[in-house]
Amino acid sequence: MKSLLFHTRIFAAIVDIDLDSSFSYKYNEYVIVSSPDQSVVEFLGKPGIQENYGKILLNAYNHLPFIFLDCGELSESNFVKTILKHSGRIEAILCSLWLVKDNSVGADVTLGIGSVVEAHNTFMVHRRNFYKSEGTRAPIRFSSEELDSARSLGATLMEISLIPPSGFPESIVDLAEYPLIELGPELRTVMPNPMDDQLDKLNRIGRAYLVFLTLARQAHILPVKILNYMSILECLFVDSQDNINKQICNRVSVYLESDPALQKLVRKNLINAYDIRSRYVHGDNIPARYGDLKQISHSIDEIVRRVFLKISSNPEDHLDRKKRDVLLNSLFSLTT
């Protein structure tokens, strides 16, 4: 029996991100443009359902930047693997923007699938939302230089997390693990998170960047966001179960600052954040006013970003077990 072939196109409309007018940018194999035009209709393709759907998208996302990629002809056996891979890679692009500056960003990912054997078309919408450190959403402008920086930093952190920058390892998207696809006039399936059962394949940097940071960015409830920020720092700076709060507060402050006054300020922010984390986890009342929570969340967001940026310039201190022990011991000795 001859396998079906599908021509697959990915269209991701990005919300809360503002780019210069008439802006076009190549992000690896993806193209990011400032706003869609008639090319949306042409990109989504062939006459018929897809052409009409392209016109609907053009009207719906008229003033938003978007990412698009033509995956070309895919066999039935490669279809799910390709969707999982590119869905993860688009999410990685959205996450990498955070490395440049605090932002909220979302994407409506539409997959246009046209069979070249049968005359039917299917579509799937995959939505991702990330919130600012204050738990809100608001547009923010990115320049081409900032996109360049995000691309470079994101690729570095993906690589040192044991996830290659070109996408997930084949083992993560093994078709045998995901017998998902139901082909027909509509695509009815729930796509799993390919990282759910793969945490053992990530090192500490990978768990911090690809798991806890994603959870923090997706949360708009501030105690939940702060909890996951602190989990990132615990993942990177704690080496025992004794006095976890002191290990985080003392080591991170010394890791980021050499000036005692600035160390004290970082430590104060971390102490406040850890107190909120502990109260929330244990079901206690959080006395801080909502405005205080926004300020604390914003401060910790900036601290975590600075940690990742420093790690990306010298990852071996965290990847190599002996070097990590030396680093943590040196940070401990500087605070005692």
Summary of the structure (lengths in Angstrom):
residues: 336
radius of gyration: 22.0
end to end distance: 71.5
largest distance: 72.4
contacts: 1047
relative contact order: 0.11
helix: 53%
strand: 16%
